């Protein structure tokens, strides 16, 4: 099944069951044992969560810069999003999930970055993070760089020809997710404590 082309047809034939924030939706679906598709509300990009027997088994991100599926999509899912849930038969949900299955489910329940490279140290305050993304020593254009705090997606920016992105953040520990133009995901933990961090990340 082509997710992007067929999702709306599936939704049309499904039973609408309400709107929920992502955490509430997961908590309600688990004991129900139901299957279905959850579609995010608002925003420039659309997230899709696929439930099978009450468990999130698939995910997709449909965006202007291209689509991401499975673990790559769920890494960039904002925990504050609201979803409309449409209940379907199990076989329909399984057919959609087949192309976007989640294998690493730890990040659905808690922060998903456990043992990854660390940059800097932690201290209170505010400042700016300037990252130069490189590959093979050359600036990497078109990489999507996102900053997360726990399960919350805070900011996202696409690197330009110089490979540079910048964020203004409160000091603390952040998860940095980089998706290159081939769709590969690179994960880092940044401990931010200065007025300015200006560093290179080689992927």
Secondary structure, 3 states (H helix, E strand, C coil): CCHHHHHHHHHHCCEEEEEEEHHHHHHHHHHHCCEEEEEECCCCCEEEEEEECCEEEEEEEEECCEEEECHHHHCCCCCCCEEEEEEECHHHHHHHHCCCECCCCHHHHCCCCCCCCEECCCCCCEEEEEEEEEECCEECCCCEEEEEECCEEEEEEECCCCCEEEEEEECEEEEEEEECCCCCEEEEEEEECCCEEEEEEEC
